[in-house]
């Protein structure tokens, strides 16, 4: 696990080594073990390394036999040994035991089609010196990040946006379209970022740039052809085999491994499989809250995690958070995230990663099961609305919006109003930010309908691509393409890498994801039972209390904390005369949202946290004089440093 970056002047101008050194140094936290550089007049590549495989010989960048191609790589290729053996048989010579070199030789052999031969999580860039072409790619599900900036005559890329911001040509400015989407979703969906002109390479995509033209293309997608036709018994057998293989692949390491354990179904399933395969006592890590309030105690999952750890004889470790940790950590949080991401679970995830890093370098977790096997409660609720929408005559469907006018709860109103809308205009993903009516007030829009225009446009392509699938599979497809990479996996990558630790997610092995798309709806969810396929396979090895407990979803007591421990944040930041939010939104509406929450008239904790995170992000990145001078992560920049690799 590493950080990569690069800078190519396609106009041929020579690059100063200090530029790539500054970019690379800004991401030292991602790769604390080593650094490396390639500089060839107008091309510079940088790398920070967290050593996990081939500890002695895996330094990057790596060149092929004749020096015509060079690669920097972030991630893990789990089938690299088989791929290496196959490429050796084709006559390729290897100098290391690393998976990085396997990618490079695969590119030599297959060109851009090398992506079809890779199984793992990855973001890499290959500079082809013969073709004078840059080839960049990101893994199928978007587990590892990759950003780029296209300037006049040059292209820069990096694992984190802060590396791009070290370049004088790249200015930290808010993208108004991204802010609009952020308010709707609480995160910025790709390919945009909150920074104007900085983009994400989307999951399952590659980029080619030869100095004249840049092309960004799909290379993988989820195929629902054949769904509902695969027999249940075959689904169960195939799932159990693939899950076993996915965990086995993710145990490849030359450093210690552990498991992030919530005590829920997904992480417990990972622990069960890892215990069986690895033997011995697996190290497990959980996070909870100091019992300083009834809300904090209610949100705690520590006792569930402890019971699961005891059941499997794990070597268990715990960390307890305080409300003060949230306020104190907010600026540092957004510095690590690069973008505003209003998911409060980021903070406990950071602290559990910090705890785990004291014991291991690699952790496995249960991310991805909910998005592929229908684990969230919103899915059966939306399916019920869909049945009503399709089953009721039009005049009866119109009663829903009429009845909604009598409801005080805006989210309940939104659901009832949805009776008159098809699925594509009703479902917006697992995470919702500001509802259209309130967002329109906040931004001063004339009509609530306008508040959804940009989001509708963004999601339309995903709805179209899944048109032939079942309603459930269409929702899962949308969440896998948007919520999963831009919220769940982004926070997982940033919070673990902030502590120099690698996270592996077996449920997002692309073969498992492809199988899940073929599974009948009845094996995914029904009223009262989610993720049925997982329960009927790996679940057989779990204690009954895991299967019986209700899903909690990593709860955080932000609502009561924003009325008590964190109330000062609202007054000092959001309601301040010079707040960043007041430059883009109506201050009177912000004041009303805060007052309603404080008076217990409405739970506006989600909206308030969304604004607080944006406020902190704006102060750190836009208002701060220099990202590299940030107090949140001191960075060494030595312009006189001589790169170690300079062919």
C-alpha positions as CSV (number, residue, x, y, z in Angstrom):
1,X,0.0,0.0,0.0
2,X,1.5,3.3,-1.1
3,X,1.0,6.7,-2.5
4,X,1.8,7.6,-6.1
5,X,2.1,10.8,-8.0
6,X,3.4,12.2,-11.3
7,X,3.9,15.2,-13.5
8,X,4.2,15.1,-17.3
9,X,5.0,18.2,-19.4
10,X,3.7,17.3,-22.8
11,X,5.2,20.4,-24.3
12,X,8.7,19.0,-23.5
13,X,9.7,21.5,-20.9
14,X,12.2,20.2,-18.3
15,X,10.8,19.6,-14.8
16,X,12.5,20.6,-11.7
17,X,13.1,17.7,-9.2
18,X,11.7,19.8,-6.4
19,X,8.2,19.6,-7.8
20,X,7.9,15.8,-7.7
21,X,9.6,15.8,-4.3
22,X,7.1,18.2,-2.8
23,X,4.2,16.1,-4.3
24,X,5.5,12.9,-2.9
25,X,6.4,14.3,0.5
26,X,2.9,15.6,1.0
27,X,1.7,12.0,1.2
28,X,4.4,10.6,3.6
29,X,1.7,9.3,5.9
30,X,0.5,6.8,3.2
31,X,4.0,5.3,2.8
32,X,6.2,5.9,5.8
33,X,8.8,3.2,4.9
34,X,10.4,4.5,1.7
35,X,10.3,6.9,-1.2
36,X,11.4,6.7,-4.8
37,X,11.5,8.9,-7.9
38,X,11.9,8.6,-11.7
39,X,12.8,11.8,-13.6
40,X,13.4,11.9,-17.3
41,X,13.5,15.6,-18.4
42,X,9.8,16.3,-18.9
43,X,8.5,13.3,-16.9
44,X,8.6,12.8,-13.1
45,X,7.0,10.0,-11.1
46,X,7.0,9.8,-7.3
47,X,6.2,7.0,-4.8
48,X,5.8,6.6,-1.1
49,X,5.9,3.0,0.2
50,X,4.3,1.0,2.9
51,X,6.2,-2.3,2.7
52,X,4.0,-5.4,2.7
53,X,5.2,-7.7,-0.1
54,X,8.8,-8.2,-1.1
55,X,10.1,-6.0,1.7
56,X,13.6,-6.0,0.4
57,X,13.2,-5.7,-3.3
58,X,9.9,-4.0,-4.0
59,X,11.0,-0.4,-4.2
60,X,9.4,1.8,-6.8
61,X,9.3,3.2,-9.5
62,X,10.1,0.0,-11.4
63,X,11.3,-0.2,-15.0
64,X,11.0,-3.0,-17.5
65,X,14.0,-4.9,-18.9
66,X,15.0,-2.3,-21.5
67,X,13.9,0.8,-19.6
68,X,11.2,1.7,-22.1
69,X,8.4,1.6,-19.5
70,X,8.2,2.7,-15.9
71,X,5.4,2.2,-13.3
72,X,4.3,3.6,-9.9
73,X,1.6,1.6,-8.2
74,X,-0.7,1.8,-5.1
75,X,-2.5,-1.3,-3.9
76,X,-2.2,-5.1,-4.0
77,X,-2.6,-7.6,-6.9
78,X,-3.7,-10.8,-5.2
79,X,-3.1,-13.1,-8.2
80,X,0.4,-11.7,-9.0
81,X,2.2,-15.0,-8.4
82,X,0.1,-16.8,-11.1
83,X,0.4,-13.8,-13.4
84,X,4.2,-13.7,-12.9
85,X,4.5,-17.4,-13.7
86,X,2.5,-17.0,-16.8
87,X,4.6,-14.0,-18.0
88,X,7.8,-15.8,-17.2
89,X,6.6,-18.6,-19.5
90,X,6.2,-15.9,-22.2
91,X,9.8,-14.9,-21.8
92,X,9.6,-11.9,-19.4
93,X,12.5,-11.4,-16.9
94,X,11.7,-10.4,-13.4
95,X,14.1,-8.6,-11.1
96,X,11.8,-8.6,-8.0
97,X,9.1,-10.7,-6.2
98,X,6.7,-7.7,-6.2
99,X,3.2,-7.5,-7.6
100,X,4.2,-4.1,-9.1
101,X,6.5,-5.7,-11.6
102,X,3.8,-8.2,-12.6
103,X,1.6,-5.3,-13.7
104,X,4.4,-3.7,-15.7
105,X,5.2,-6.9,-17.6
106,X,1.4,-7.6,-18.1
107,X,1.2,-4.2,-19.8
108,X,4.2,-5.2,-22.0
109,X,2.4,-8.4,-23.0
110,X,-1.2,-7.3,-23.3
111,X,-1.2,-3.5,-23.5
112,X,-4.3,-1.8,-21.9
113,X,-6.0,-5.2,-21.8
114,X,-3.6,-6.1,-19.0
115,X,-6.4,-4.9,-16.7
116,X,-8.5,-8.0,-17.5
117,X,-5.7,-10.1,-15.9
118,X,-5.5,-8.2,-12.6
119,X,-7.3,-9.3,-9.5
120,X,-7.0,-6.9,-6.6
121,X,-7.2,-3.2,-5.5
122,X,-5.1,-0.8,-7.5
123,X,-4.3,2.6,-8.8
124,X,-1.3,2.8,-11.1
125,X,0.4,4.9,-13.8
126,X,2.7,3.6,-16.5
127,X,4.8,6.0,-18.6
128,X,5.5,4.4,-22.0
129,X,8.7,6.1,-23.2
130,X,8.5,4.6,-26.7
131,X,4.9,5.8,-27.3
132,X,5.3,8.9,-25.1
133,X,2.0,8.0,-23.5
134,X,0.7,7.9,-20.0
135,X,-1.5,5.0,-19.0
136,X,-3.4,5.2,-15.7
137,X,-6.0,2.8,-14.2
138,X,-8.1,2.4,-11.1
139,X,-9.5,-0.9,-9.8
140,X,-13.0,-2.1,-10.7
141,X,-14.7,-1.0,-7.5
142,X,-12.7,2.1,-6.6
143,X,-11.0,0.8,-3.5
144,X,-7.8,2.8,-4.2
145,X,-8.0,6.5,-5.2
146,X,-6.5,8.4,-8.1
147,X,-6.9,12.1,-8.9
148,X,-5.7,14.2,-11.8
149,X,-5.4,17.8,-13.0
150,X,-5.0,18.7,-16.7
151,X,-3.3,22.0,-17.1
152,X,-2.0,23.8,-20.2
153,X,0.6,21.5,-21.7
154,X,0.8,19.2,-18.7
155,X,-1.0,16.6,-16.7
156,X,-0.5,15.8,-13.0
157,X,-1.9,12.9,-11.0
158,X,-1.7,11.7,-7.4
159,X,-3.3,9.4,-4.8
160,X,-4.4,12.4,-2.8
161,X,-5.5,15.9,-3.9
162,X,-3.1,17.6,-1.4
163,X,-0.2,16.4,-3.6
164,X,-1.7,18.2,-6.6
165,X,-2.1,21.4,-4.5
166,X,1.6,21.6,-4.0
167,X,1.9,22.7,-7.7
168,X,1.8,26.5,-8.2
169,X,-0.4,26.0,-11.2
170,X,-3.2,24.3,-9.2
171,X,-5.4,26.6,-7.3
172,X,-7.7,25.5,-4.4
173,X,-11.1,26.9,-5.5
174,X,-14.6,25.5,-4.8
175,X,-16.5,23.9,-7.7
176,X,-20.0,25.2,-7.4
177,X,-21.5,22.1,-9.1
178,X,-19.7,19.9,-6.6
179,X,-21.0,21.9,-3.7
180,X,-24.5,21.5,-5.0
181,X,-24.0,17.7,-5.2
182,X,-22.4,17.6,-1.8
183,X,-25.4,19.2,-0.1
184,X,-27.6,16.6,-1.7
185,X,-25.5,13.5,-0.8
186,X,-23.1,14.6,2.0
187,X,-20.1,13.7,-0.3
188,X,-19.0,14.7,-3.8
189,X,-19.7,12.0,-6.4
190,X,-17.1,11.4,-9.1
191,X,-15.7,12.3,-11.4
192,X,-15.9,15.8,-9.8
193,X,-14.2,16.8,-6.6
194,X,-14.9,19.8,-4.4
195,X,-11.9,21.4,-6.1
196,X,-12.5,23.1,-9.4
197,X,-10.6,21.4,-12.3
198,X,-9.4,18.4,-10.2
199,X,-11.1,15.1,-11.1
200,X,-11.2,11.5,-9.9
201,X,-10.5,8.7,-12.2
202,X,-13.6,6.7,-11.8
203,X,-13.7,3.0,-10.7
204,X,-13.3,0.5,-13.5
205,X,-11.8,3.2,-15.8
206,X,-8.5,3.9,-17.4
207,X,-6.9,7.0,-18.8
208,X,-4.6,7.4,-21.8
209,X,-2.8,10.7,-22.6
210,X,-0.3,11.0,-25.5
211,X,0.2,14.8,-25.3
212,X,-2.3,15.4,-28.0
213,X,-5.5,13.7,-26.8
214,X,-6.7,12.4,-23.5
215,X,-9.2,9.5,-23.4
216,X,-11.0,8.2,-20.3
217,X,-12.7,4.8,-20.8
218,X,-14.6,2.1,-19.0
219,X,-13.0,-1.4,-18.8
220,X,-15.3,-3.1,-16.4
221,X,-18.9,-2.9,-15.3
222,X,-21.4,-5.0,-13.4
223,X,-23.5,-7.3,-15.6
224,X,-27.0,-8.2,-14.6
225,X,-27.6,-10.5,-17.5
226,X,-28.8,-13.9,-16.2
227,X,-29.9,-12.5,-12.9
228,X,-32.9,-14.3,-11.3
229,X,-31.9,-17.4,-13.4
230,X,-29.0,-18.8,-11.4
231,X,-30.4,-21.6,-9.1
232,X,-30.3,-20.9,-5.3
233,X,-28.2,-23.9,-4.5
234,X,-25.6,-23.0,-7.1
235,X,-25.5,-19.4,-5.8
236,X,-24.8,-20.6,-2.3
237,X,-22.1,-23.1,-3.3
238,X,-20.3,-20.6,-5.6
239,X,-20.5,-17.8,-3.0
240,X,-19.0,-19.9,-0.3
241,X,-16.1,-20.9,-2.5
242,X,-15.4,-17.4,-3.8
243,X,-15.6,-15.9,-0.3
244,X,-13.1,-18.5,1.0
245,X,-10.8,-17.6,-1.9
246,X,-11.2,-13.8,-1.4
247,X,-10.2,-14.0,2.2
248,X,-7.3,-16.4,1.4
249,X,-6.0,-14.0,-1.2
250,X,-6.1,-11.1,1.3
251,X,-3.9,-13.0,3.8
252,X,-0.9,-12.7,1.5
253,X,1.5,-10.5,3.4
254,X,5.0,-10.4,4.9
255,X,3.7,-8.3,7.8
256,X,1.1,-8.9,10.6
257,X,-2.6,-8.8,9.8
258,X,-5.8,-8.3,11.8
259,X,-9.5,-7.7,11.5
260,X,-11.7,-4.6,12.2
261,X,-14.5,-6.1,14.2
262,X,-17.9,-4.4,14.9
263,X,-19.6,-7.6,16.0
264,X,-22.0,-7.4,13.1
265,X,-22.6,-10.0,10.4
266,X,-20.0,-8.8,7.9
267,X,-16.9,-8.4,10.0
268,X,-17.8,-11.5,12.0
269,X,-18.0,-13.5,8.8
270,X,-14.5,-12.2,7.8
271,X,-13.2,-13.2,11.3
272,X,-14.7,-16.6,11.1
273,X,-13.1,-17.3,7.7
274,X,-9.7,-15.8,8.7
275,X,-9.6,-17.8,11.9
276,X,-10.3,-21.0,10.0
277,X,-7.6,-20.3,7.4
278,X,-4.9,-18.6,9.4
279,X,-5.1,-20.6,12.6
280,X,-4.0,-19.2,16.0
281,X,-5.4,-16.1,17.6
282,X,-6.4,-13.4,15.1
283,X,-5.9,-9.8,16.3
284,X,-9.2,-7.9,16.3
285,X,-9.9,-4.2,16.8
286,X,-13.1,-2.4,17.8
287,X,-14.1,1.2,18.7
288,X,-16.8,2.5,20.9
289,X,-17.7,5.5,23.1
290,X,-17.1,6.6,26.6
291,X,-20.3,6.2,28.5
292,X,-20.7,9.9,29.2
293,X,-24.3,10.0,28.1
294,X,-27.3,7.7,27.4
295,X,-26.9,8.4,23.6
296,X,-23.2,7.3,23.6
297,X,-24.0,4.2,25.6
298,X,-26.8,3.3,23.1
299,X,-24.5,3.7,20.1
300,X,-21.8,1.4,21.6
301,X,-21.2,-1.9,19.8
302,X,-18.2,-2.9,21.9
303,X,-20.0,-5.6,23.9
304,X,-21.1,-7.3,20.6
305,X,-17.6,-7.2,19.2
306,X,-16.2,-8.6,22.5
307,X,-18.7,-11.5,22.4
308,X,-17.7,-12.4,18.8
309,X,-14.0,-12.1,19.6
310,X,-14.4,-14.4,22.6
311,X,-16.3,-16.9,20.5
312,X,-13.4,-17.2,18.1
313,X,-10.7,-16.9,20.7
314,X,-9.3,-13.6,19.1
315,X,-6.7,-11.3,20.6
316,X,-9.1,-8.4,21.1
317,X,-8.3,-4.7,21.4
318,X,-10.7,-1.7,22.0
319,X,-10.6,2.1,21.8
320,X,-13.2,4.4,23.4
321,X,-14.0,7.8,21.9
322,X,-15.1,11.0,23.7
323,X,-17.3,13.7,22.2
324,X,-14.4,16.1,22.6
325,X,-12.4,13.9,20.2
326,X,-14.8,14.9,17.4
327,X,-14.4,18.6,17.9
328,X,-10.7,18.5,18.4
329,X,-10.1,16.3,15.3
330,X,-12.4,18.0,12.8
331,X,-9.7,20.1,11.0
332,X,-7.3,17.2,10.9
333,X,-10.0,15.0,9.6
334,X,-10.7,17.2,6.6
335,X,-7.0,17.5,5.9
336,X,-6.7,13.8,5.6
337,X,-10.0,13.4,3.6
338,X,-9.0,16.1,1.0
339,X,-12.7,16.6,0.3
340,X,-15.6,17.4,2.6
341,X,-17.2,14.0,3.5
342,X,-20.0,14.5,6.1
343,X,-20.0,10.9,7.4
344,X,-19.3,11.1,11.1
345,X,-18.1,7.5,11.2
346,X,-14.8,8.8,9.7
347,X,-13.7,9.8,13.1
348,X,-14.1,6.5,15.0
349,X,-12.6,4.8,11.9
350,X,-9.5,7.0,12.2
351,X,-9.1,6.1,15.9
352,X,-9.6,2.4,15.5
353,X,-7.0,2.5,12.7
354,X,-4.6,4.3,15.0
355,X,-5.1,1.5,17.6
356,X,-4.7,-1.3,15.1
357,X,-1.5,0.2,13.6
358,X,0.1,-0.3,17.0
359,X,-0.2,-4.0,16.5
360,X,-0.5,-4.8,12.7
361,X,0.2,-3.3,9.3
362,X,-2.8,-4.8,7.4
363,X,-6.4,-5.2,8.5
364,X,-9.4,-6.9,6.8
365,X,-12.9,-5.6,7.2
366,X,-16.5,-6.2,6.1
367,X,-17.0,-3.2,3.8
368,X,-19.0,-3.9,0.6
369,X,-21.4,-6.6,1.8
370,X,-24.3,-4.2,2.3
371,X,-24.0,-2.7,-1.2
372,X,-23.7,-6.0,-3.0
373,X,-26.0,-8.2,-0.9
374,X,-28.6,-5.7,0.1
375,X,-27.8,-5.1,3.8
376,X,-29.4,-1.7,4.4
377,X,-33.0,-1.3,5.7
378,X,-33.7,1.3,3.0
379,X,-33.9,-1.4,0.3
380,X,-37.0,-3.3,1.5
381,X,-38.6,0.1,2.3
382,X,-38.0,1.3,-1.2
383,X,-39.2,-2.0,-2.7
384,X,-42.4,-1.6,-0.8
385,X,-42.9,1.9,-2.2
386,X,-42.1,0.5,-5.7
387,X,-44.8,-2.2,-5.3
388,X,-47.3,0.5,-4.3
389,X,-46.2,2.7,-7.2
390,X,-46.7,-0.1,-9.8
391,X,-49.8,-1.6,-8.2
392,X,-51.9,1.4,-7.4
393,X,-54.0,3.3,-10.0
394,X,-52.7,6.8,-10.7
395,X,-55.4,8.6,-8.8
396,X,-54.6,6.6,-5.6
397,X,-50.9,7.2,-6.0
398,X,-51.6,10.9,-6.0
399,X,-53.1,10.6,-2.5
400,X,-49.6,10.1,-1.1
401,X,-48.3,13.6,-1.9
402,X,-51.6,15.0,-0.7
403,X,-51.3,13.2,2.6
404,X,-47.6,14.2,2.9
405,X,-48.6,17.9,3.3
406,X,-50.0,17.0,6.7
407,X,-46.8,15.6,8.0
408,X,-44.3,17.6,10.0
409,X,-41.3,15.3,9.4
410,X,-39.7,16.3,6.1
411,X,-38.2,12.9,5.4
412,X,-41.5,11.2,6.0
413,X,-43.0,13.7,3.5
414,X,-40.3,12.9,1.0
415,X,-41.2,9.1,1.2
416,X,-44.9,9.7,0.7
417,X,-44.3,12.2,-2.1
418,X,-42.3,9.4,-3.7
419,X,-45.4,7.4,-4.4
420,X,-46.0,9.6,-7.4
421,X,-42.4,9.2,-8.8
422,X,-40.7,6.3,-10.5
423,X,-37.7,4.6,-8.8
424,X,-35.2,6.7,-10.8
425,X,-36.5,9.9,-9.3
426,X,-37.3,8.5,-5.8
427,X,-34.1,6.7,-4.8
428,X,-31.0,8.7,-4.3
429,X,-28.8,6.2,-2.5
430,X,-28.0,5.2,1.0
431,X,-26.9,8.6,2.1
432,X,-29.1,11.7,1.7
433,X,-28.1,15.2,2.6
434,X,-30.4,18.2,2.4
435,X,-33.9,17.4,1.0
436,X,-34.9,19.5,-2.0
437,X,-37.1,21.9,-0.1
438,X,-34.5,22.9,2.5
439,X,-31.7,22.9,0.0
440,X,-33.6,25.3,-2.2
441,X,-34.0,27.6,0.7
442,X,-30.3,27.3,1.7
443,X,-29.1,28.2,-1.8
444,X,-31.8,30.7,-2.6
445,X,-33.4,28.7,-5.5
446,X,-36.7,29.7,-6.8
447,X,-38.3,26.2,-6.7
448,X,-37.4,23.0,-4.8
449,X,-37.5,21.0,-8.1
450,X,-34.4,22.9,-9.2
451,X,-32.5,21.6,-6.2
452,X,-32.4,18.1,-7.7
453,X,-31.6,19.0,-11.3
454,X,-27.8,18.4,-11.1
455,X,-28.2,15.2,-9.1
456,X,-30.8,13.8,-11.6
457,X,-28.4,14.5,-14.4
458,X,-25.5,12.8,-12.7
459,X,-27.5,9.7,-11.8
460,X,-29.3,9.3,-15.1
461,X,-26.5,7.4,-16.7
462,X,-26.3,4.8,-13.9
463,X,-30.1,4.3,-14.0
464,X,-29.9,3.9,-17.8
465,X,-27.0,1.3,-17.5
466,X,-29.1,-0.8,-15.1
467,X,-32.4,-0.5,-17.0
468,X,-32.9,-4.2,-17.5
469,X,-32.2,-5.2,-13.9
470,X,-34.7,-5.7,-11.1
471,X,-35.6,-2.7,-8.9
472,X,-33.4,-4.0,-6.1
473,X,-30.4,-4.6,-8.4
474,X,-30.8,-1.1,-9.9
475,X,-30.5,0.4,-6.4
476,X,-27.5,-1.8,-5.6
477,X,-25.9,-0.8,-8.8
478,X,-26.3,2.9,-8.1
479,X,-24.9,2.5,-4.6
480,X,-22.0,0.4,-5.8
481,X,-21.1,3.1,-8.4
482,X,-21.6,6.2,-6.3
483,X,-22.0,5.8,-2.6
484,X,-19.5,2.9,-2.2
485,X,-16.4,4.6,-3.9
486,X,-17.1,8.2,-3.0
487,X,-18.2,7.8,0.7
488,X,-17.5,4.3,2.1
489,X,-14.3,3.5,0.4
490,X,-12.9,7.0,0.4
491,X,-13.2,7.3,4.2
492,X,-11.8,3.7,4.6
493,X,-8.8,4.5,2.5
494,X,-8.1,7.9,4.0
495,X,-8.5,7.0,7.7
496,X,-6.4,3.8,7.5
497,X,-3.7,5.4,5.3
498,X,-3.6,8.4,7.7
499,X,-2.1,5.9,10.1
500,X,0.1,4.2,7.6
501,X,-2.0,1.0,7.5
502,X,-3.5,-1.1,4.7
503,X,-7.2,-2.1,4.6
504,X,-8.3,-5.1,2.6
505,X,-12.0,-5.8,1.8
506,X,-12.7,-9.4,0.7
507,X,-16.4,-8.7,0.0
508,X,-15.3,-6.5,-2.9
509,X,-13.4,-9.1,-4.7
510,X,-14.8,-8.4,-8.2
511,X,-15.7,-12.1,-8.7
512,X,-17.9,-12.0,-5.6
513,X,-19.5,-8.7,-6.9
514,X,-20.2,-10.2,-10.3
515,X,-21.8,-13.3,-8.7
516,X,-23.9,-11.1,-6.4
517,X,-25.3,-9.4,-9.5
518,X,-26.6,-12.8,-10.7
519,X,-28.2,-13.8,-7.4
520,X,-32.0,-13.8,-7.2
521,X,-33.6,-11.0,-5.2
522,X,-35.1,-13.6,-2.8
523,X,-31.5,-14.6,-1.8
524,X,-30.6,-11.0,-1.0
525,X,-33.3,-9.5,1.1
526,X,-36.9,-10.0,2.4
527,X,-38.8,-8.3,5.1
528,X,-37.0,-9.0,8.4
529,X,-33.9,-10.7,6.8
530,X,-31.1,-9.0,4.9
531,X,-28.1,-10.5,3.2
532,X,-29.8,-13.9,3.1
533,X,-27.1,-15.4,0.9
534,X,-24.4,-14.5,3.5
535,X,-26.5,-15.8,6.3
536,X,-27.1,-19.2,4.6
537,X,-23.4,-19.7,3.8
538,X,-20.7,-18.2,6.0
539,X,-23.4,-17.4,8.6
540,X,-23.6,-21.1,9.5
541,X,-20.3,-20.7,11.3
542,X,-21.3,-17.7,13.4
543,X,-22.9,-17.7,16.9
544,X,-26.7,-17.3,16.8
545,X,-26.6,-13.8,18.5
546,X,-24.8,-12.4,15.5
547,X,-27.5,-13.6,13.1
548,X,-30.3,-12.4,15.4
549,X,-29.1,-8.9,16.3
550,X,-30.4,-5.8,14.4
551,X,-28.0,-3.9,12.1
552,X,-26.6,-0.8,13.8
553,X,-24.4,0.6,11.0
554,X,-21.5,2.0,13.1
555,X,-23.8,4.6,14.9
556,X,-22.4,7.9,16.1
557,X,-24.4,10.0,18.6
558,X,-23.9,13.3,16.7
559,X,-27.4,14.5,17.4
560,X,-27.2,14.8,21.2
561,X,-23.6,15.8,21.1
562,X,-24.4,18.8,18.8
563,X,-26.8,19.9,21.6
564,X,-24.1,19.5,24.3
565,X,-20.4,18.8,23.9
566,X,-20.2,20.1,20.3
567,X,-22.6,23.0,20.5
568,X,-19.8,25.5,20.7
569,X,-18.6,24.3,17.2
570,X,-21.9,25.5,15.7
571,X,-21.6,29.0,17.3
572,X,-17.9,29.5,16.7
573,X,-17.9,28.3,13.1
574,X,-21.3,28.1,11.4
575,X,-22.9,31.1,13.0
576,X,-19.7,33.3,12.9
577,X,-20.0,36.5,10.8
578,X,-17.0,35.3,8.7
579,X,-18.1,31.7,8.2
580,X,-17.3,30.2,4.8
581,X,-20.8,28.7,4.7
582,X,-22.4,32.2,4.8
583,X,-20.5,33.0,1.6
584,X,-22.2,30.3,-0.4
585,X,-25.5,29.9,1.5
586,X,-28.2,31.9,3.2
587,X,-27.0,32.6,6.8
588,X,-30.6,33.0,8.1
589,X,-31.4,29.5,7.0
590,X,-28.3,28.1,8.6
591,X,-29.3,29.9,11.9
592,X,-32.8,28.5,11.7
593,X,-31.5,24.9,11.2
594,X,-29.2,25.3,14.2
595,X,-32.0,26.7,16.4
596,X,-34.5,24.0,15.5
597,X,-31.9,21.4,16.5
598,X,-31.1,23.1,19.8
599,X,-34.7,23.5,20.7
600,X,-35.4,19.8,19.9
601,X,-37.9,20.8,17.3
602,X,-36.2,18.7,14.7
603,X,-33.2,16.4,14.4
604,X,-31.0,18.5,12.1
605,X,-27.8,16.8,13.1
606,X,-27.1,15.4,9.7
607,X,-27.5,18.8,8.1
608,X,-25.4,20.6,10.7
609,X,-22.6,18.0,10.4
610,X,-22.7,18.5,6.6
611,X,-22.2,22.2,7.1
612,X,-19.6,21.9,9.8
613,X,-17.4,19.6,7.7
614,X,-17.6,21.9,4.7
615,X,-16.7,24.8,6.9
616,X,-13.7,23.0,8.3
617,X,-12.6,21.9,4.8
618,X,-12.9,25.5,3.4
619,X,-10.8,26.9,6.2
620,X,-8.1,24.3,5.8
621,X,-7.8,24.2,2.0
622,X,-9.2,27.4,0.6
623,X,-8.6,30.0,3.3
624,X,-5.3,28.5,4.5
625,X,-2.2,30.2,2.8
626,X,-0.6,26.9,1.9
627,X,-1.5,23.2,2.1
628,X,2.1,22.1,2.6
629,X,2.5,24.5,5.5
630,X,-0.6,23.1,7.3
631,X,-0.2,22.4,11.0
632,X,-2.1,19.2,10.5
633,X,0.7,17.3,8.8
634,X,4.2,18.9,8.7
635,X,5.9,18.0,5.4
636,X,9.5,17.9,4.5
637,X,10.3,19.5,1.2
638,X,14.0,19.6,0.2
639,X,14.4,21.1,-3.3
640,X,18.0,20.1,-3.4
641,X,17.3,16.4,-2.9
642,X,18.7,14.2,-5.7
643,X,16.3,11.5,-6.8
644,X,17.6,8.0,-6.2
645,X,16.4,6.6,-9.6
646,X,17.4,8.7,-12.6
647,X,17.9,6.6,-15.7
